[in-house]
Amino acid sequence: MKFLTKHLFIGAAAGLLVATSFSAFAETNPSEIRLGVPGAGVGGKPKVGGSAYASANLRGILEKEFAKDGIKVKWSFFPGAGPALNEALANKKVDFGIGHGDLPSIVGRSTGLKSKLLFVTGRFGPVYFAVPSDSGAKSLADLKGKTISVFKGTNQQLILGRLLRKYGFTEKDFRVISQDFYSAQTSLSTGDIDGLITSPWTLEARGVAKRILEVRKDPNLNGPLVAWVSEDFEKKYPQIVQRVVTTFIKDNVWSSDEKNRDTQYKLWAQSGVPYLDYKKDWDDYSLKDRNSPYFDDYAVNSLKKSVQQSIDYKLIRRPVDVDSWIEPKYLNTAIQELKLENFWPKFDVNGNRKK
């Protein structure tokens, strides 16, 4: 009887050890990593271009990193852009947001969505304002009182506000309606709206639109795009967060290498946006400049200005503390482990490279 009792005890203990080990594994390794992207390709394609993270997605970098652990990587692309990504976070449908614009991420934070900013996914870039090809407008002044389109709730709304202010106008000087990016381009080509901020190259090639403004080197117009992790996921799987960040930063070296520039344009064209558009939008910028992942003085100051602009435009009711929102340890660890301290530049508050 003693023999039987002893073996029952040993068996139970072994079973408990196995269960405990399995539980520990489950805590350190999720079955799936869910990433949300605020946008989709032409016609809703589950592919985007124009960034290092888009290249990582198209090259399957995260999938390769986590396949050895049996962890699935799921990318979700939201045609509803930043607001739709906020909704997915609120409904616990995503763990990471990748490439989120300043306004929607600020709106989400101000309404109580819990996330931590991990690194910058994009900065700078040109801003264009286009009108129908048969329009007589030659400047924004010629469009006063007319209909212009913007995707409200996205970073484009703040960009429009900044652009109008740069030339002495406000939204009140125009009839501003909200449309998604591709619907607005269609409306412009049919003459149903009088202008919008958009990449003009494909529209011009089709002969349906023309630029009346092109601003290429004003760092005050575009706010930084960011990557975040939900606070729930970060608390539960900090080691996975580190691997995700390190994998993105490692692949950003490839994306920032000038010898890969043309290859990247071709990759991005899988989104349905033509190769030529990316070439014209990117050719006179340094890849390292636009891909710099740091929350440097420029990025932090830009986010703080975006918060104030969001308050001024009555887009949020509560201010957002940017400093407490940023969690720098994951990026810092990745930079140190990969020995990349001097690879990407940092920028001052005015968008100038630091010495």
C-alpha positions as CSV (number, residue, x, y, z in Angstrom):
1,M,0.0,0.0,0.0
2,K,2.9,2.3,0.9
3,F,4.5,1.4,-2.4
4,L,1.3,2.4,-4.3
5,T,0.9,5.6,-2.3
6,K,4.5,6.6,-3.0
7,H,4.2,6.0,-6.7
8,L,0.8,7.9,-6.9
9,F,2.5,10.8,-5.2
10,I,5.5,10.7,-7.6
11,G,3.1,10.5,-10.6
12,A,1.1,13.4,-9.3
13,A,4.2,15.5,-8.7
14,A,5.5,14.7,-12.2
15,G,2.1,15.7,-13.7
16,L,2.2,19.0,-11.7
17,L,5.7,19.7,-12.9
18,V,4.7,19.1,-16.6
19,A,1.6,21.3,-16.1
20,T,3.7,24.0,-14.5
21,S,6.3,23.9,-17.2
22,F,3.6,24.2,-19.9
23,S,2.0,27.1,-18.0
24,A,5.3,28.9,-17.9
25,F,5.8,28.3,-21.6
26,A,2.4,29.7,-22.3
27,E,3.2,32.8,-20.3
28,T,6.4,33.5,-22.1
29,N,5.3,32.6,-25.6
30,P,1.9,33.7,-27.2
31,S,0.5,31.4,-29.9
32,E,0.1,34.4,-32.2
33,I,1.5,38.0,-32.6
34,R,-1.1,40.3,-34.2
35,L,0.1,43.4,-35.9
36,G,-2.2,46.1,-37.3
37,V,-1.4,48.5,-40.1
38,P,-3.4,51.7,-40.6
39,G,-4.0,51.3,-44.3
40,A,-4.1,48.9,-47.2
41,G,-3.0,48.7,-50.8
42,V,-5.0,49.7,-53.9
43,G,-8.4,48.0,-53.9
44,G,-7.9,46.8,-50.3
45,K,-4.8,44.7,-51.0
46,P,-3.2,43.4,-47.7
47,K,0.1,45.0,-48.6
48,V,1.4,48.5,-48.3
49,G,4.6,50.3,-49.3
50,G,6.6,53.4,-48.5
51,S,8.4,52.3,-45.2
52,A,10.9,50.0,-43.7
53,Y,8.1,48.1,-41.9
54,A,6.3,47.6,-45.2
55,S,9.6,46.0,-46.5
56,A,9.8,43.8,-43.4
57,N,6.2,42.6,-44.0
58,L,6.7,42.0,-47.7
59,R,9.9,40.0,-47.0
60,G,8.4,37.9,-44.2
61,I,11.0,38.9,-41.7
62,L,8.9,38.5,-38.5
63,E,7.5,35.3,-39.8
64,K,11.0,33.8,-40.2
65,E,12.0,35.0,-36.8
66,F,9.1,33.4,-34.9
67,A,8.6,30.2,-37.0
68,K,11.2,28.3,-35.0
69,D,9.0,28.8,-31.9
70,G,5.8,27.9,-33.6
71,I,4.4,31.4,-33.1
72,K,2.2,32.7,-35.8
73,V,2.6,36.2,-37.1
74,K,-0.7,37.8,-38.3
75,W,-0.7,41.1,-40.1
76,S,-4.1,43.0,-40.4
77,F,-4.4,45.9,-42.9
78,F,-7.1,48.4,-42.2
79,P,-8.5,50.5,-45.1
80,G,-10.1,52.6,-42.5
81,A,-6.6,53.7,-41.6
82,G,-5.7,55.1,-38.1
83,P,-9.2,55.3,-36.7
84,A,-9.9,51.6,-37.6
85,L,-6.6,50.6,-35.9
86,N,-7.7,52.4,-32.8
87,E,-11.0,50.4,-32.9
88,A,-9.0,47.2,-33.3
89,L,-6.9,48.0,-30.2
90,A,-10.0,48.9,-28.2
91,N,-11.5,45.6,-29.1
92,K,-8.3,43.7,-28.3
93,K,-7.9,42.5,-31.9
94,V,-4.3,43.6,-32.3
95,D,-1.1,43.6,-30.1
96,F,1.0,46.0,-32.1
97,G,0.3,49.0,-34.2
98,I,2.8,49.6,-37.0
99,G,3.0,52.9,-38.8
100,H,0.3,54.7,-36.9
101,G,0.0,58.4,-37.7
102,D,0.3,61.1,-35.1
103,L,-3.3,62.2,-34.9
104,P,-5.1,58.9,-34.6
105,S,-2.6,57.5,-32.1
106,I,-3.0,60.7,-30.0
107,V,-6.8,60.4,-30.3
108,G,-6.6,56.8,-29.1
109,R,-4.3,57.7,-26.2
110,S,-6.5,60.6,-25.1
111,T,-9.6,58.4,-25.0
112,G,-7.9,55.9,-22.7
113,L,-6.4,53.3,-25.1
114,K,-3.5,51.7,-23.4
115,S,-0.3,51.4,-25.5
116,K,3.4,52.1,-25.3
117,L,5.3,53.8,-28.1
118,L,8.3,51.6,-29.2
119,F,10.0,53.4,-32.1
120,V,9.5,55.7,-35.0
121,T,8.5,54.0,-38.3
122,G,8.8,57.0,-40.6
123,R,9.4,60.8,-40.8
124,F,9.7,63.7,-43.3
125,G,8.6,63.2,-46.9
126,P,7.0,65.5,-49.4
127,V,3.5,67.1,-49.3
128,Y,1.6,67.8,-52.5
129,F,-1.7,69.5,-53.2
130,A,-3.5,68.5,-56.4
131,V,-6.5,69.8,-58.3
132,P,-8.4,68.4,-61.3
133,S,-6.4,68.8,-64.6
134,D,-8.9,71.2,-66.0
135,S,-9.0,73.4,-62.9
136,G,-8.1,77.1,-63.3
137,A,-6.7,77.2,-59.7
138,K,-3.0,78.0,-59.4
139,S,-2.8,78.4,-55.7
140,L,-4.8,77.7,-52.5
141,A,-6.2,81.2,-52.7
142,D,-8.0,80.3,-55.9
143,L,-9.8,77.5,-54.0
144,K,-11.3,79.6,-51.2
145,G,-14.9,78.5,-50.6
146,K,-14.5,75.4,-52.7
147,T,-14.6,71.7,-51.8
148,I,-11.4,70.0,-50.6
149,S,-11.1,66.5,-49.3
150,V,-9.2,65.0,-46.4
151,F,-9.5,61.7,-44.5
152,K,-10.6,63.1,-41.1
153,G,-9.2,61.4,-38.1
154,T,-6.0,60.4,-39.8
155,N,-2.6,62.2,-39.8
156,Q,-3.7,63.8,-43.1
157,Q,-6.1,66.1,-41.2
158,L,-3.2,67.6,-39.2
159,I,-1.0,67.9,-42.3
160,L,-3.8,69.8,-44.1
161,G,-4.2,72.1,-41.1
162,R,-0.4,72.8,-41.1
163,L,-0.3,73.3,-44.8
164,L,-3.2,75.7,-44.8
165,R,-1.7,77.6,-41.9
166,K,1.7,77.8,-43.7
167,Y,0.0,79.8,-46.5
168,G,-2.3,81.9,-44.3
169,F,-5.5,79.9,-44.3
170,T,-7.7,77.7,-42.1
171,E,-10.2,74.9,-42.8
172,K,-12.9,77.6,-42.4
173,D,-11.8,79.1,-45.7
174,F,-12.9,76.0,-47.6
175,R,-15.6,73.4,-47.6
176,V,-13.8,70.4,-46.2
177,I,-15.3,66.9,-46.6
178,S,-14.0,63.6,-45.4
179,Q,-13.1,60.7,-47.8
180,D,-10.7,57.8,-47.6
181,F,-7.5,58.1,-49.7
182,Y,-8.6,56.2,-52.8
183,S,-12.2,57.6,-52.8
184,A,-10.7,61.1,-52.7
185,Q,-8.5,60.4,-55.7
186,T,-11.4,59.1,-57.6
187,S,-13.4,62.2,-56.7
188,L,-10.6,64.4,-57.9
189,S,-10.3,62.6,-61.2
190,T,-14.0,63.0,-61.8
191,G,-14.0,66.7,-60.8
192,D,-16.4,66.1,-57.8
193,I,-14.0,67.8,-55.5
194,D,-11.7,70.8,-56.1
195,G,-8.5,69.6,-54.4
196,L,-6.7,67.4,-51.9
197,I,-3.4,66.5,-50.5
198,T,-2.2,63.4,-52.4
199,S,0.7,61.8,-54.2
200,P,-0.1,63.1,-57.7
201,W,2.1,61.1,-60.0
202,T,-0.3,58.4,-61.2
203,L,-3.2,60.9,-61.5
204,E,-1.0,63.2,-63.6
205,A,0.2,60.3,-65.7
206,R,-3.5,59.6,-66.5
207,G,-4.1,63.3,-67.2
208,V,-6.8,63.8,-64.6
209,A,-4.9,66.0,-62.0
210,K,-2.1,68.5,-61.6
211,R,-0.1,69.8,-58.7
212,I,-0.5,73.4,-57.5
213,L,1.8,72.9,-54.5
214,E,4.8,70.7,-53.8
215,V,6.7,71.1,-50.5
216,R,9.6,68.7,-50.2
217,K,11.8,69.9,-47.4
218,D,9.5,71.2,-44.6
219,P,9.9,68.9,-41.5
220,N,7.0,70.8,-39.8
221,L,4.3,69.4,-42.1
222,N,4.6,65.7,-41.5
223,G,4.5,64.3,-38.0
224,P,6.3,61.0,-37.3
225,L,4.7,57.7,-37.7
226,V,5.0,55.3,-34.8
227,A,5.0,51.7,-33.7
228,W,3.3,50.8,-30.4
229,V,2.5,47.7,-28.3
230,S,-0.6,47.3,-26.2
231,E,0.1,47.6,-22.5
232,D,-1.6,44.2,-21.9
233,F,0.7,42.4,-24.3
234,E,3.8,44.2,-23.1
235,K,3.2,43.3,-19.5
236,K,2.5,39.6,-20.4
237,Y,5.3,39.1,-23.0
238,P,8.1,41.6,-22.6
239,Q,10.7,39.2,-24.1
240,I,8.5,38.9,-27.2
241,V,8.2,42.6,-27.5
242,Q,11.9,42.9,-27.4
243,R,12.3,40.3,-30.2
244,V,9.7,42.1,-32.3
245,V,11.5,45.4,-31.9
246,T,15.0,43.9,-32.5
247,T,13.8,42.1,-35.6
248,F,12.3,45.3,-37.1
249,I,15.4,47.3,-36.3
250,K,17.7,44.6,-37.7
251,D,15.7,44.6,-40.9
252,N,15.6,48.4,-41.0
253,V,19.4,48.2,-41.7
254,W,18.5,46.5,-45.0
255,S,15.8,49.0,-45.7
256,S,18.2,51.9,-45.0
257,D,21.0,50.6,-47.3
258,E,21.1,52.7,-50.4
259,K,22.0,49.7,-52.6
260,N,18.5,48.3,-51.8
261,R,16.6,51.4,-52.7
262,D,15.4,50.3,-56.2
263,T,14.7,46.8,-54.9
264,Q,12.5,48.3,-52.2
265,Y,10.6,50.4,-54.7
266,K,9.7,47.3,-56.6
267,L,8.7,45.5,-53.4
268,W,6.4,48.4,-52.4
269,A,4.8,48.4,-55.8
270,Q,3.1,45.1,-54.8
271,S,0.7,47.3,-52.9
272,G,-0.7,48.5,-56.2
273,V,0.9,52.0,-56.0
274,P,3.2,52.2,-59.0
275,Y,7.0,52.0,-58.8
276,L,7.3,55.5,-60.3
277,D,5.3,57.0,-57.4
278,Y,7.7,55.7,-54.8
279,K,10.7,56.7,-56.9
280,K,9.5,60.3,-57.3
281,D,8.5,60.6,-53.6
282,W,11.8,59.1,-52.2
283,D,14.6,59.7,-54.6
284,D,15.9,62.9,-53.1
285,Y,15.8,61.8,-49.5
286,S,18.3,59.7,-47.6
287,L,16.9,56.3,-46.6
288,K,18.6,56.6,-43.2
289,D,17.0,60.0,-42.6
290,R,13.5,58.8,-43.3
291,N,13.9,55.5,-41.6
292,S,15.6,56.7,-38.4
293,P,13.8,54.9,-35.6
294,Y,14.7,57.2,-32.7
295,F,12.4,59.2,-30.5
296,D,14.9,62.0,-30.8
297,D,14.3,65.7,-30.1
298,Y,12.5,66.2,-33.4
299,A,10.2,63.2,-33.0
300,V,9.2,64.0,-29.4
301,N,8.8,67.7,-30.1
302,S,6.7,66.9,-33.2
303,L,4.4,64.6,-31.2
304,K,4.0,67.3,-28.5
305,K,3.1,69.9,-31.2
306,S,0.6,67.4,-32.7
307,V,-1.0,67.0,-29.3
308,Q,-1.4,70.8,-28.9
309,Q,-2.7,71.1,-32.5
310,S,-5.2,68.4,-31.8
311,I,-6.4,70.4,-28.8
312,D,-6.5,73.6,-30.8
313,Y,-8.5,72.0,-33.5
314,K,-10.8,70.5,-30.9
315,L,-10.0,67.0,-32.1
316,I,-9.3,65.8,-28.5
317,R,-10.6,66.9,-25.1
318,R,-7.8,65.7,-22.9
319,P,-4.1,66.4,-23.3
320,V,-1.6,63.5,-23.8
321,D,1.7,63.2,-21.9
322,V,4.1,62.1,-24.7
323,D,7.1,61.5,-22.4
324,S,5.3,58.9,-20.3
325,W,3.8,57.3,-23.4
326,I,7.2,56.4,-24.9
327,E,8.9,53.2,-23.7
328,P,12.6,53.5,-24.9
329,K,14.1,50.4,-23.4
330,Y,13.2,48.0,-26.2
331,L,14.7,50.2,-28.9
332,N,17.8,51.0,-26.8
333,T,18.4,47.3,-26.2
334,A,18.0,46.5,-29.9
335,I,20.4,49.3,-30.9
336,Q,23.0,48.2,-28.4
337,E,22.8,44.5,-29.1
338,L,23.0,45.1,-32.9
339,K,25.8,47.6,-32.4
340,L,24.0,50.3,-34.4
341,E,24.6,53.3,-32.2
342,N,26.0,55.4,-35.1
343,F,24.0,53.9,-38.0
344,W,20.9,56.2,-38.1
345,P,21.0,60.0,-37.6
346,K,19.2,61.9,-34.8
347,F,17.5,65.2,-35.4
348,D,17.0,68.4,-33.4
349,V,13.7,70.0,-32.8
350,N,13.9,71.8,-36.1
351,G,14.5,68.6,-38.1
352,N,18.2,69.3,-38.7
353,R,20.7,66.4,-38.3
354,K,22.6,66.6,-35.1
355,K,26.4,66.7,-35.4
